[in-house]
Amino acid sequence: MTWPARNLPSMSALRAFDAVARHGSLWQAAQELHRTPSAISHQLRFLERELGLELTERDGKGIELTPFGRRYAQEVRTALGLIAQAAEIADDVQLHGRLTISCTPGFATFWLCNHFNEFRSLYPLVRIKLVTPRRLDDVSDPESDVFIAFGAGSWPNHWSELLAQVEFTPICSPVLLNSSNIHTPEDLTRLPLLHLNDFQDWSLWFGTYGLPMPGPENSIVFSDVYLAQAAAIAGQGVAMGDDIVCGRALTDGDLVRPFDSTIKSPESYFLVCERHKLDQPIVSAFCNWLKASLAESRQLLRSRQHE
């Protein structure tokens, strides 16, 4: 049977709702799923939008299910139980072995490491090794089974598939935004700008508004994306970021976007591997999971930003 996509809500949202229904608490559900209460709350709102009906309602300091929510919780619990039974039946043929992933440091730090538990819950017998290359587009490591590379998409003698296009936008701490009266793009010319390696992204962004690139006197250049983001969160200036590397900080409110405008990066994230490894079951399973999970998390982030 072919199931319409609208009948198949996000598994992450269903698990979050089930945990909230059992515990009656966002905090306890977050503890069980190793997420933040804010993330659980957003998953619930996402599921309610998908269904077009309210599942929960506030009751003082707690949270209660609506009449529909109680009925839906019973069905969800039954469905999750059946899925768990199916997983047990498949134990004897479950994927096992070692998977070595080469991933750019920013993607690894800010996205992949926060989602490994999802992959491991599906494939608990797979042993994962994560390495980071010196160059973002490097796919030369012979020990790696699959690469998450950032580049223009040209890797001779390798299979590659676009994973995610990247759009950059200014980001800063909410304190800096409120204290600096940032209202127009020109306001950024008088603030400290945080750069990653070079000035290209900022130069392109200012160019879209016909503004000259500010001089380097009031800028800080970082060689690591983690350092640039940490400085932005600390209110040291305005950085250029995207929804993958900065997604969690934007969701948690540590960073905000002063403007909606973005610039498209000339490079993108790609899945890359040697052609003879493409048909390996572990590689195929990881690539399929990664594409689906990343698309879901980006969709969820966009829905939160439009709330």
BAMARVEX-996223 format. One record per residue (C-alpha): residue number from 1; residue in three letters; x, y, z. Coordinates in nm, 3 decimals. Example, Ala and Ser with C-alpha at 12.3 -4.5 7.8 and 13.67 -1.06 7.14 Angstrom:
<nodes>
<i = 1	aa = ALA	x = 1.230	y = -0.450	z = 0.780>
<i = 2	aa = SER	x = 1.367	y = -0.106	z = 0.714>
</nodes>
This chain:
<nodes>
<i = 1	aa = MET	x = 0.000	y = 0.000	z = 0.000>
<i = 2	aa = THR	x = 0.123	y = 0.353	z = -0.082>
<i = 3	aa = TRP	x = 0.069	y = 0.592	z = 0.207>
<i = 4	aa = PRO	x = 0.006	y = 0.963	z = 0.133>
<i = 5	aa = ALA	x = 0.281	y = 1.179	z = 0.282>
<i = 6	aa = ARG	x = 0.026	y = 1.371	z = 0.490>
<i = 7	aa = ASN	x = -0.059	y = 1.046	z = 0.674>
<i = 8	aa = LEU	x = 0.300	y = 0.999	z = 0.788>
<i = 9	aa = PRO	x = 0.399	y = 1.267	z = 1.040>
<i = 10	aa = SER	x = 0.758	y = 1.314	z = 1.150>
<i = 11	aa = MET	x = 0.885	y = 1.024	z = 1.363>
<i = 12	aa = SER	x = 1.075	y = 1.269	z = 1.583>
<i = 13	aa = ALA	x = 0.757	y = 1.467	z = 1.645>
<i = 14	aa = LEU	x = 0.560	y = 1.150	z = 1.725>
<i = 15	aa = ARG	x = 0.824	y = 1.034	z = 1.974>
<i = 16	aa = ALA	x = 0.823	y = 1.378	z = 2.138>
<i = 17	aa = PHE	x = 0.443	y = 1.376	z = 2.166>
<i = 18	aa = ASP	x = 0.441	y = 1.022	z = 2.306>
<i = 19	aa = ALA	x = 0.695	y = 1.118	z = 2.573>
<i = 20	aa = VAL	x = 0.496	y = 1.428	z = 2.671>
<i = 21	aa = ALA	x = 0.173	y = 1.225	z = 2.684>
<i = 22	aa = ARG	x = 0.331	y = 0.965	z = 2.914>
<i = 23	aa = HIS	x = 0.509	y = 1.210	z = 3.146>
<i = 24	aa = GLY	x = 0.271	y = 1.506	z = 3.132>
<i = 25	aa = SER	x = 0.579	y = 1.727	z = 3.134>
<i = 26	aa = LEU	x = 0.793	y = 1.890	z = 2.867>
<i = 27	aa = TRP	x = 1.095	y = 1.877	z = 3.096>
<i = 28	aa = GLN	x = 1.069	y = 1.504	z = 3.167>
<i = 29	aa = ALA	x = 1.004	y = 1.429	z = 2.800>
<i = 30	aa = ALA	x = 1.314	y = 1.631	z = 2.710>
<i = 31	aa = GLN	x = 1.518	y = 1.436	z = 2.967>
<i = 32	aa = GLU	x = 1.407	y = 1.103	z = 2.819>
<i = 33	aa = LEU	x = 1.483	y = 1.203	z = 2.459>
<i = 34	aa = HIS	x = 1.801	y = 1.399	z = 2.541>
<i = 35	aa = ARG	x = 1.659	y = 1.719	z = 2.393>
<i = 36	aa = THR	x = 1.578	y = 2.062	z = 2.532>
<i = 37	aa = PRO	x = 1.224	y = 2.143	z = 2.652>
<i = 38	aa = SER	x = 1.213	y = 2.412	z = 2.385>
<i = 39	aa = ALA	x = 1.291	y = 2.154	z = 2.115>
<i = 40	aa = ILE	x = 1.015	y = 1.925	z = 2.245>
<i = 41	aa = SER	x = 0.768	y = 2.215	z = 2.248>
<i = 42	aa = HIS	x = 0.855	y = 2.302	z = 1.889>
<i = 43	aa = GLN	x = 0.809	y = 1.938	z = 1.785>
<i = 44	aa = LEU	x = 0.460	y = 1.942	z = 1.937>
<i = 45	aa = ARG	x = 0.366	y = 2.261	z = 1.756>
<i = 46	aa = PHE	x = 0.505	y = 2.117	z = 1.433>
<i = 47	aa = LEU	x = 0.291	y = 1.803	z = 1.476>
<i = 48	aa = GLU	x = -0.020	y = 2.010	z = 1.555>
<i = 49	aa = ARG	x = 0.029	y = 2.209	z = 1.235>
<i = 50	aa = GLU	x = 0.066	y = 1.886	z = 1.040>
<i = 51	aa = LEU	x = -0.258	y = 1.749	z = 1.189>
<i = 52	aa = GLY	x = -0.451	y = 2.076	z = 1.193>
<i = 53	aa = LEU	x = -0.567	y = 2.004	z = 1.550>
<i = 54	aa = GLU	x = -0.445	y = 2.090	z = 1.899>
<i = 55	aa = LEU	x = -0.292	y = 1.808	z = 2.101>
<i = 56	aa = THR	x = -0.210	y = 1.981	z = 2.428>
<i = 57	aa = GLU	x = -0.320	y = 2.268	z = 2.645>
<i = 58	aa = ARG	x = -0.165	y = 2.442	z = 2.941>
<i = 59	aa = ASP	x = -0.297	y = 2.356	z = 3.288>
<i = 60	aa = GLY	x = -0.131	y = 2.588	z = 3.538>
<i = 61	aa = LYS	x = 0.236	y = 2.498	z = 3.535>
<i = 62	aa = GLY	x = 0.176	y = 2.160	z = 3.373>
<i = 63	aa = ILE	x = 0.056	y = 2.040	z = 3.036>
<i = 64	aa = GLU	x = -0.261	y = 1.845	z = 2.960>
<i = 65	aa = LEU	x = -0.377	y = 1.657	z = 2.653>
<i = 66	aa = THR	x = -0.686	y = 1.774	z = 2.469>
<i = 67	aa = PRO	x = -0.962	y = 1.514	z = 2.415>
<i = 68	aa = PHE	x = -0.827	y = 1.460	z = 2.065>
<i = 69	aa = GLY	x = -0.474	y = 1.449	z = 2.204>
<i = 70	aa = ARG	x = -0.564	y = 1.164	z = 2.442>
<i = 71	aa = ARG	x = -0.713	y = 0.957	z = 2.160>
<i = 72	aa = TYR	x = -0.421	y = 1.033	z = 1.931>
<i = 73	aa = ALA	x = -0.170	y = 0.947	z = 2.205>
<i = 74	aa = GLN	x = -0.318	y = 0.598	z = 2.238>
<i = 75	aa = GLU	x = -0.289	y = 0.536	z = 1.864>
<i = 76	aa = VAL	x = 0.065	y = 0.676	z = 1.851>
<i = 77	aa = ARG	x = 0.173	y = 0.458	z = 2.143>
<i = 78	aa = THR	x = 0.031	y = 0.151	z = 1.969>
<i = 79	aa = ALA	x = 0.203	y = 0.241	z = 1.642>
<i = 80	aa = LEU	x = 0.540	y = 0.303	z = 1.811>
<i = 81	aa = GLY	x = 0.504	y = -0.030	z = 1.990>
<i = 82	aa = LEU	x = 0.450	y = -0.209	z = 1.659>
<i = 83	aa = ILE	x = 0.754	y = -0.037	z = 1.513>
<i = 84	aa = ALA	x = 0.961	y = -0.147	z = 1.814>
<i = 85	aa = GLN	x = 0.840	y = -0.507	z = 1.768>
<i = 86	aa = ALA	x = 0.937	y = -0.494	z = 1.402>
<i = 87	aa = ALA	x = 1.284	y = -0.381	z = 1.503>
<i = 88	aa = GLU	x = 1.315	y = -0.678	z = 1.740>
<i = 89	aa = ILE	x = 1.210	y = -0.919	z = 1.465>
<i = 90	aa = ALA	x = 1.481	y = -0.774	z = 1.241>
<i = 91	aa = ASP	x = 1.759	y = -0.808	z = 1.501>
<i = 92	aa = ASP	x = 1.904	y = -1.115	z = 1.335>
<i = 93	aa = VAL	x = 1.946	y = -0.937	z = 1.001>
<i = 94	aa = GLN	x = 2.021	y = -0.591	z = 1.135>
<i = 95	aa = LEU	x = 2.306	y = -0.393	z = 0.989>
<i = 96	aa = HIS	x = 2.629	y = -0.425	z = 1.180>
<i = 97	aa = GLY	x = 2.989	y = -0.331	z = 1.126>
<i = 98	aa = ARG	x = 3.198	y = -0.016	z = 1.123>
<i = 99	aa = LEU	x = 3.121	y = 0.310	z = 0.943>
<i = 100	aa = THR	x = 3.387	y = 0.580	z = 0.915>
<i = 101	aa = ILE	x = 3.250	y = 0.924	z = 0.830>
<i = 102	aa = SER	x = 3.463	y = 1.218	z = 0.719>
<i = 103	aa = CYS	x = 3.273	y = 1.540	z = 0.786>
<i = 104	aa = THR	x = 3.352	y = 1.910	z = 0.779>
<i = 105	aa = PRO	x = 3.411	y = 2.042	z = 1.134>
<i = 106	aa = GLY	x = 3.120	y = 2.288	z = 1.134>
<i = 107	aa = PHE	x = 2.862	y = 2.037	z = 1.011>
<i = 108	aa = ALA	x = 2.997	y = 1.774	z = 1.249>
<i = 109	aa = THR	x = 2.997	y = 2.001	z = 1.554>
<i = 110	aa = PHE	x = 2.669	y = 2.181	z = 1.506>
<i = 111	aa = TRP	x = 2.449	y = 1.924	z = 1.335>
<i = 112	aa = LEU	x = 2.577	y = 1.568	z = 1.304>
<i = 113	aa = CYS	x = 2.692	y = 1.526	z = 1.664>
<i = 114	aa = ASN	x = 2.350	y = 1.647	z = 1.783>
<i = 115	aa = HIS	x = 2.167	y = 1.384	z = 1.576>
<i = 116	aa = PHE	x = 2.382	y = 1.072	z = 1.607>
<i = 117	aa = ASN	x = 2.142	y = 0.928	z = 1.866>
<i = 118	aa = GLU	x = 1.872	y = 0.913	z = 1.598>
<i = 119	aa = PHE	x = 2.089	y = 0.705	z = 1.366>
<i = 120	aa = ARG	x = 2.212	y = 0.484	z = 1.649>
<i = 121	aa = SER	x = 1.857	y = 0.413	z = 1.762>
<i = 122	aa = LEU	x = 1.787	y = 0.276	z = 1.413>
<i = 123	aa = TYR	x = 2.117	y = 0.090	z = 1.375>
<i = 124	aa = PRO	x = 2.254	y = 0.016	z = 1.723>
<i = 125	aa = LEU	x = 2.498	y = -0.248	z = 1.596>
<i = 126	aa = VAL	x = 2.682	y = -0.007	z = 1.365>
<i = 127	aa = ARG	x = 3.008	y = 0.121	z = 1.513>
<i = 128	aa = ILE	x = 3.072	y = 0.482	z = 1.409>
<i = 129	aa = LYS	x = 3.401	y = 0.662	z = 1.369>
<i = 130	aa = LEU	x = 3.393	y = 1.034	z = 1.287>
<i = 131	aa = VAL	x = 3.693	y = 1.221	z = 1.146>
<i = 132	aa = THR	x = 3.733	y = 1.577	z = 1.015>
<i = 133	aa = PRO	x = 3.946	y = 1.674	z = 0.714>
<i = 134	aa = ARG	x = 4.188	y = 1.965	z = 0.694>
<i = 135	aa = ARG	x = 4.010	y = 2.106	z = 0.389>
<i = 136	aa = LEU	x = 3.633	y = 2.130	z = 0.363>
<i = 137	aa = ASP	x = 3.632	y = 1.967	z = 0.018>
<i = 138	aa = ASP	x = 3.887	y = 1.694	z = 0.094>
<i = 139	aa = VAL	x = 3.767	y = 1.341	z = 0.009>
<i = 140	aa = SER	x = 4.107	y = 1.173	z = -0.011>
<i = 141	aa = ASP	x = 4.105	y = 0.974	z = 0.314>
<i = 142	aa = PRO	x = 4.115	y = 0.605	z = 0.208>
<i = 143	aa = GLU	x = 3.988	y = 0.493	z = 0.551>
<i = 144	aa = SER	x = 3.662	y = 0.689	z = 0.524>
<i = 145	aa = ASP	x = 3.352	y = 0.518	z = 0.387>
<i = 146	aa = VAL	x = 3.149	y = 0.832	z = 0.324>
<i = 147	aa = PHE	x = 3.228	y = 1.204	z = 0.316>
<i = 148	aa = ILE	x = 3.019	y = 1.508	z = 0.401>
<i = 149	aa = ALA	x = 3.212	y = 1.766	z = 0.203>
<i = 150	aa = PHE	x = 3.163	y = 2.136	z = 0.135>
<i = 151	aa = GLY	x = 3.257	y = 2.239	z = -0.215>
<i = 152	aa = ALA	x = 3.153	y = 2.309	z = -0.572>
<i = 153	aa = GLY	x = 3.046	y = 1.951	z = -0.643>
<i = 154	aa = SER	x = 3.335	y = 1.823	z = -0.853>
<i = 155	aa = TRP	x = 3.512	y = 1.512	z = -0.725>
<i = 156	aa = PRO	x = 3.651	y = 1.303	z = -1.014>
<i = 157	aa = ASN	x = 3.621	y = 0.926	z = -0.977>
<i = 158	aa = HIS	x = 3.376	y = 0.964	z = -0.688>
<i = 159	aa = TRP	x = 2.999	y = 0.943	z = -0.659>
<i = 160	aa = SER	x = 2.847	y = 1.262	z = -0.516>
<i = 161	aa = GLU	x = 2.499	y = 1.393	z = -0.442>
<i = 162	aa = LEU	x = 2.387	y = 1.738	z = -0.330>
<i = 163	aa = LEU	x = 2.299	y = 1.725	z = 0.039>
<i = 164	aa = ALA	x = 2.213	y = 2.086	z = 0.117>
<i = 165	aa = GLN	x = 2.251	y = 2.425	z = -0.044>
<i = 166	aa = VAL	x = 2.366	y = 2.698	z = 0.191>
<i = 167	aa = GLU	x = 2.239	y = 3.052	z = 0.228>
<i = 168	aa = PHE	x = 2.421	y = 3.293	z = 0.455>
<i = 169	aa = THR	x = 2.270	y = 3.576	z = 0.656>
<i = 170	aa = PRO	x = 2.395	y = 3.809	z = 0.934>
<i = 171	aa = ILE	x = 2.355	y = 3.669	z = 1.286>
<i = 172	aa = CYS	x = 2.424	y = 3.818	z = 1.627>
<i = 173	aa = SER	x = 2.329	y = 3.790	z = 1.991>
<i = 174	aa = PRO	x = 1.987	y = 3.931	z = 2.091>
<i = 175	aa = VAL	x = 2.162	y = 4.161	z = 2.338>
<i = 176	aa = LEU	x = 2.375	y = 4.315	z = 2.062>
<i = 177	aa = LEU	x = 2.071	y = 4.347	z = 1.836>
<i = 178	aa = ASN	x = 1.872	y = 4.533	z = 2.101>
<i = 179	aa = SER	x = 2.155	y = 4.754	z = 2.220>
<i = 180	aa = SER	x = 2.289	y = 4.855	z = 1.879>
<i = 181	aa = ASN	x = 1.964	y = 4.967	z = 1.714>
<i = 182	aa = ILE	x = 2.012	y = 4.752	z = 1.405>
<i = 183	aa = HIS	x = 1.734	y = 4.844	z = 1.164>
<i = 184	aa = THR	x = 1.892	y = 4.865	z = 0.818>
<i = 185	aa = PRO	x = 2.182	y = 4.691	z = 0.645>
<i = 186	aa = GLU	x = 2.379	y = 5.014	z = 0.662>
<i = 187	aa = ASP	x = 2.368	y = 4.994	z = 1.044>
<i = 188	aa = LEU	x = 2.601	y = 4.694	z = 1.026>
<i = 189	aa = THR	x = 2.881	y = 4.904	z = 0.876>
<i = 190	aa = ARG	x = 2.945	y = 5.062	z = 1.217>
<i = 191	aa = LEU	x = 2.952	y = 4.734	z = 1.412>
<i = 192	aa = PRO	x = 3.233	y = 4.480	z = 1.459>
<i = 193	aa = LEU	x = 3.210	y = 4.215	z = 1.188>
<i = 194	aa = LEU	x = 3.320	y = 3.857	z = 1.249>
<i = 195	aa = HIS	x = 3.477	y = 3.680	z = 0.952>
<i = 196	aa = LEU	x = 3.554	y = 3.315	z = 0.882>
<i = 197	aa = ASN	x = 3.888	y = 3.290	z = 0.700>
<i = 198	aa = ASP	x = 3.820	y = 3.569	z = 0.451>
<i = 199	aa = PHE	x = 3.587	y = 3.860	z = 0.370>
<i = 200	aa = GLN	x = 3.401	y = 3.702	z = 0.077>
<i = 201	aa = ASP	x = 3.062	y = 3.637	z = 0.241>
<i = 202	aa = TRP	x = 3.033	y = 3.982	z = 0.394>
<i = 203	aa = SER	x = 3.151	y = 4.146	z = 0.072>
<i = 204	aa = LEU	x = 2.878	y = 3.965	z = -0.125>
<i = 205	aa = TRP	x = 2.612	y = 4.055	z = 0.130>
<i = 206	aa = PHE	x = 2.695	y = 4.426	z = 0.142>
<i = 207	aa = GLY	x = 2.720	y = 4.424	z = -0.238>
<i = 208	aa = THR	x = 2.357	y = 4.313	z = -0.270>
<i = 209	aa = TYR	x = 2.260	y = 4.643	z = -0.104>
<i = 210	aa = GLY	x = 2.506	y = 4.855	z = -0.299>
<i = 211	aa = LEU	x = 2.705	y = 4.922	z = 0.015>
<i = 212	aa = PRO	x = 3.085	y = 4.932	z = 0.030>
<i = 213	aa = MET	x = 3.262	y = 4.668	z = 0.232>
<i = 214	aa = PRO	x = 3.369	y = 4.821	z = 0.567>
<i = 215	aa = GLY	x = 3.742	y = 4.839	z = 0.633>
<i = 216	aa = PRO	x = 3.917	y = 4.567	z = 0.836>
<i = 217	aa = GLU	x = 3.989	y = 4.795	z = 1.133>
<i = 218	aa = ASN	x = 3.677	y = 4.691	z = 1.323>
<i = 219	aa = SER	x = 3.680	y = 4.323	z = 1.225>
<i = 220	aa = ILE	x = 3.796	y = 3.992	z = 1.370>
<i = 221	aa = VAL	x = 3.896	y = 3.700	z = 1.148>
<i = 222	aa = PHE	x = 3.860	y = 3.342	z = 1.273>
<i = 223	aa = SER	x = 4.000	y = 3.022	z = 1.127>
<i = 224	aa = ASP	x = 3.734	y = 2.805	z = 1.293>
<i = 225	aa = VAL	x = 3.355	y = 2.832	z = 1.261>
<i = 226	aa = TYR	x = 3.308	y = 2.734	z = 1.625>
<i = 227	aa = LEU	x = 3.516	y = 3.032	z = 1.738>
<i = 228	aa = ALA	x = 3.324	y = 3.271	z = 1.513>
<i = 229	aa = GLN	x = 2.990	y = 3.146	z = 1.646>
<i = 230	aa = ALA	x = 3.109	y = 3.160	z = 2.007>
<i = 231	aa = ALA	x = 3.217	y = 3.522	z = 1.957>
<i = 232	aa = ALA	x = 2.879	y = 3.609	z = 1.804>
<i = 233	aa = ILE	x = 2.691	y = 3.449	z = 2.094>
<i = 234	aa = ALA	x = 2.911	y = 3.645	z = 2.335>
<i = 235	aa = GLY	x = 2.806	y = 3.969	z = 2.165>
<i = 236	aa = GLN	x = 3.149	y = 4.048	z = 2.021>
<i = 237	aa = GLY	x = 3.012	y = 4.135	z = 1.679>
<i = 238	aa = VAL	x = 2.795	y = 4.024	z = 1.388>
<i = 239	aa = ALA	x = 2.886	y = 3.705	z = 1.204>
<i = 240	aa = MET	x = 2.767	y = 3.548	z = 0.881>
<i = 241	aa = GLY	x = 2.588	y = 3.218	z = 0.940>
<i = 242	aa = ASP	x = 2.352	y = 2.960	z = 0.795>
<i = 243	aa = ASP	x = 2.070	y = 2.744	z = 0.928>
<i = 244	aa = ILE	x = 2.282	y = 2.427	z = 0.947>
<i = 245	aa = VAL	x = 2.579	y = 2.549	z = 1.146>
<i = 246	aa = CYS	x = 2.375	y = 2.805	z = 1.343>
<i = 247	aa = GLY	x = 2.042	y = 2.622	z = 1.353>
<i = 248	aa = ARG	x = 2.054	y = 2.513	z = 1.715>
<i = 249	aa = ALA	x = 2.174	y = 2.852	z = 1.840>
<i = 250	aa = LEU	x = 1.894	y = 3.021	z = 1.646>
<i = 251	aa = THR	x = 1.639	y = 2.776	z = 1.785>
<i = 252	aa = ASP	x = 1.758	y = 2.824	z = 2.142>
<i = 253	aa = GLY	x = 1.758	y = 3.204	z = 2.104>
<i = 254	aa = ASP	x = 2.134	y = 3.241	z = 2.155>
<i = 255	aa = LEU	x = 2.154	y = 3.399	z = 1.810>
<i = 256	aa = VAL	x = 1.904	y = 3.598	z = 1.606>
<i = 257	aa = ARG	x = 1.877	y = 3.718	z = 1.247>
<i = 258	aa = PRO	x = 1.850	y = 4.098	z = 1.215>
<i = 259	aa = PHE	x = 1.728	y = 4.063	z = 0.855>
<i = 260	aa = ASP	x = 1.547	y = 3.804	z = 0.644>
<i = 261	aa = SER	x = 1.768	y = 3.854	z = 0.337>
<i = 262	aa = THR	x = 2.025	y = 3.589	z = 0.251>
<i = 263	aa = ILE	x = 2.301	y = 3.528	z = -0.001>
<i = 264	aa = LYS	x = 2.351	y = 3.194	z = -0.170>
<i = 265	aa = SER	x = 2.688	y = 3.037	z = -0.111>
<i = 266	aa = PRO	x = 2.879	y = 2.935	z = -0.426>
<i = 267	aa = GLU	x = 2.951	y = 2.605	z = -0.248>
<i = 268	aa = SER	x = 2.721	y = 2.345	z = -0.094>
<i = 269	aa = TYR	x = 2.725	y = 2.036	z = 0.124>
<i = 270	aa = PHE	x = 2.759	y = 1.709	z = -0.068>
<i = 271	aa = LEU	x = 2.754	y = 1.342	z = 0.014>
<i = 272	aa = VAL	x = 3.058	y = 1.183	z = -0.148>
<i = 273	aa = CYS	x = 3.201	y = 0.832	z = -0.155>
<i = 274	aa = GLU	x = 3.405	y = 0.603	z = -0.373>
<i = 275	aa = ARG	x = 3.180	y = 0.437	z = -0.630>
<i = 276	aa = HIS	x = 3.254	y = 0.083	z = -0.518>
<i = 277	aa = LYS	x = 3.135	y = 0.169	z = -0.164>
<i = 278	aa = LEU	x = 2.805	y = 0.320	z = -0.273>
<i = 279	aa = ASP	x = 2.619	y = -0.012	z = -0.267>
<i = 280	aa = GLN	x = 2.740	y = -0.112	z = 0.078>
<i = 281	aa = PRO	x = 2.430	y = -0.147	z = 0.303>
<i = 282	aa = ILE	x = 2.578	y = 0.060	z = 0.587>
<i = 283	aa = VAL	x = 2.676	y = 0.345	z = 0.356>
<i = 284	aa = SER	x = 2.337	y = 0.339	z = 0.185>
<i = 285	aa = ALA	x = 2.153	y = 0.335	z = 0.519>
<i = 286	aa = PHE	x = 2.355	y = 0.629	z = 0.654>
<i = 287	aa = CYS	x = 2.309	y = 0.839	z = 0.340>
<i = 288	aa = ASN	x = 1.933	y = 0.778	z = 0.331>
<i = 289	aa = TRP	x = 1.898	y = 0.860	z = 0.701>
<i = 290	aa = LEU	x = 2.113	y = 1.173	z = 0.674>
<i = 291	aa = LYS	x = 1.919	y = 1.317	z = 0.380>
<i = 292	aa = ALA	x = 1.583	y = 1.259	z = 0.547>
<i = 293	aa = SER	x = 1.687	y = 1.378	z = 0.893>
<i = 294	aa = LEU	x = 1.860	y = 1.693	z = 0.769>
<i = 295	aa = ALA	x = 1.563	y = 1.787	z = 0.551>
<i = 296	aa = GLU	x = 1.327	y = 1.737	z = 0.846>
<i = 297	aa = SER	x = 1.537	y = 1.946	z = 1.086>
<i = 298	aa = ARG	x = 1.571	y = 2.231	z = 0.835>
<i = 299	aa = GLN	x = 1.196	y = 2.228	z = 0.770>
<i = 300	aa = LEU	x = 1.131	y = 2.237	z = 1.143>
<i = 301	aa = LEU	x = 1.367	y = 2.532	z = 1.189>
<i = 302	aa = ARG	x = 1.199	y = 2.726	z = 0.908>
<i = 303	aa = SER	x = 0.856	y = 2.663	z = 1.061>
<i = 304	aa = ARG	x = 0.977	y = 2.796	z = 1.398>
<i = 305	aa = GLN	x = 1.113	y = 3.111	z = 1.239>
<i = 306	aa = HIS	x = 0.771	y = 3.186	z = 1.089>
<i = 307	aa = GLU	x = 0.578	y = 3.138	z = 1.414>
</nodes>
